[in-house]
Amino acid sequence: MSESKGPLMPLSEPPWLNGAPSPYYDDSHRKLQAACREFIGHNLNRHALDWETAEEVPADLYSTFVEGGFVLPSLPAPLPVEWLHRVGITHMPGGIPVEEWTSVHGMIYADEMSRAGLAGPSGAITTGMAFGVPPLLHYANRQLQDKYLPDLLLGKTRTCIAITEPEAGSDVANITTSAEVSKCGKYYVVNGTKKWITNGVMADYATMAVRTGGEGSGARGISMLYVPLKDKKGVSRRRLKVAGQITAGTSFIEFDDVYVPRENLIGKEGEGMKYVMNNFNHERMFISVGITRQARVALSSAFEYCLKREAFGKTLMDQPVVRHRLAKCAAILEAQQTWVESFAYQLSKLPKTQADKQLGGLTALCKANAGIVLDECARCAVLLFGGNGYTRTGQGELVEKIYRDVPGARIPGGSEDVLLDLAIRQMVKNFREKTAMAKGASRL
């Protein structure tokens, strides 16, 4: 998608960046967006297509973003102010004090990180910080935090989130990777495999779901452990060849009698399932924002192409059937954009525990819908680009790559059908709880 000094290409930016009034954004948001557009545009987005084609990001890319202060914004809001001050960080990009950072700021950052239209290059930077660090912040004891958080927050070390396994994807309660207490009582001995782990080959550690409760213990036997990966005896890692998001480093990790200090237990034994589920809420919201921007890039690229491509004696844009395709996708795209913005605003006003309870199911639904919208917009773009959209080089190479990202939008973070079901189940659960409370109150 080309930059222009003239009017913005229709659908290329969310309405608030196209001059439309909005109740959600203030000067701090605009300062952040300008800072992100400059730094991320220069250091990531202008190279993203080339890197995804080469299937690798530069080795120093993460350190570049660390030095610029553009990794920490992937953390959930509110930020860990005390910890950030302890390591000498007082402001976020755009000069925003860490105390004033909200979910709306986080949404703007996630949107700008995906502005190239590709999930892989941005995922190579953000995934570990966004999804692997929060369990340490929210559930680890002070001793474990003191040992690992400073280096993580300063970008000296990296972690990944390791939940899924070959036989346990969205069915988290079915994981089999075991962590048994050693005979000496000082260690967990970890055995098993993790699959589809983003950033797995890049990370020094894994924030990992393990089974401590033995076979048949189900969700109650799951715990969370902070596991060393780099140069660790018994750990083997390799890249997986996936259809899209190639540069994000999707990995297969095997553990063969890996000794991990028992002090590396995050929170309490048997409560890992709760930690995983709560952690999913930020993950799904962060992913939803990026997917929505990818859909925008795909559709606006098609819009631009249709204005200049001629067929049957006139431009594609002069063909009613083309306008009809664009219109249907534009409607669902802008509806999804509005939903994402509304979610970010609600999250900025609710305490985490309340947001997890009230918005968990809806966040799952928002993520699922984002994938559906991307599928529609990317498919529309490929069809309108025609043969160019089916070719890995040339005019349509970006939309071809975005279309290969679609399964990565609809499966990770909870596959689409699982999330649709989860959303309704949680709505029903919350409704029944409120109904019971109302009946109890009426008896008083």
Number of C-alpha atoms within 10 A of each C-alpha: 17 7 8 8 5 6 7 12 16 16 20 23 16 18 15 13 13 14 9 8 10 11 8 12 15 9 8 16 21 16 15 19 19 15 18 21 17 11 17 22 17 11 14 21 22 13 14 24 19 13 18 21 16 11 17 17 24 10 9 9 14 20 16 15 19 17 11 14 17 22 25 22 23 24 24 26 22 17 20 16 16 12 16 19 12 10 13 10 17 15 17 20 22 15 12 16 14 21 16 14 21 19 25 22 26 24 26 21 26 24 25 24 28 26 27 25 30 31 29 26 30 26 23 23 27 25 26 28 22 23 25 25 24 22 22 21 17 15 18 21 16 11 10 18 18 12 11 16 19 17 13 20 21 19 19 11 15 23 27 28 27 29 25 24 22 12 14 15 20 20 15 20 18 19 25 23 22 24 27 20 17 15 9 6 10 13 18 24 19 26 20 18 23 25 23 22 24 27 26 30 22 24 18 19 24 25 25 25 29 27 30 24 18 14 11 9 14 17 19 18 21 31 26 32 31 28 25 20 23 15 9 15 13 14 19 16 18 14 20 16 13 16 13 22 27 27 26 27 27 24 22 20 20 19 21 14 17 21 22 21 18 18 16 22 23 26 20 15 17 19 17 28 20 15 20 20 14 20 21 19 24 23 24 24 29 28 26 28 27 29 33 29 28 31 33 28 28 32 29 22 27 24 23 17 20 22 13 12 13 14 12 7 7 12 15 21 20 14 14 10 11 17 14 12 16 21 12 13 23 21 11 18 25 17 12 21 19 13 15 23 19 15 19 22 19 15 23 19 11 13 12 16 10 11 17 20 15 15 22 23 22 22 25 29 23 25 32 26 23 32 26 21 26 30 24 22 31 30 22 23 31 26 17 23 24 12 11 18 25 16 17 14 13 9 15 23 19 27 33 22 27 27 28 19 26 25 18 19 29 22 17 18 22 23 20 23 13 15 25 19 13 18 20 15 13 18 16 13 12 15 12 12 11 12 12 12 11 11 11 10 9 8 6 5
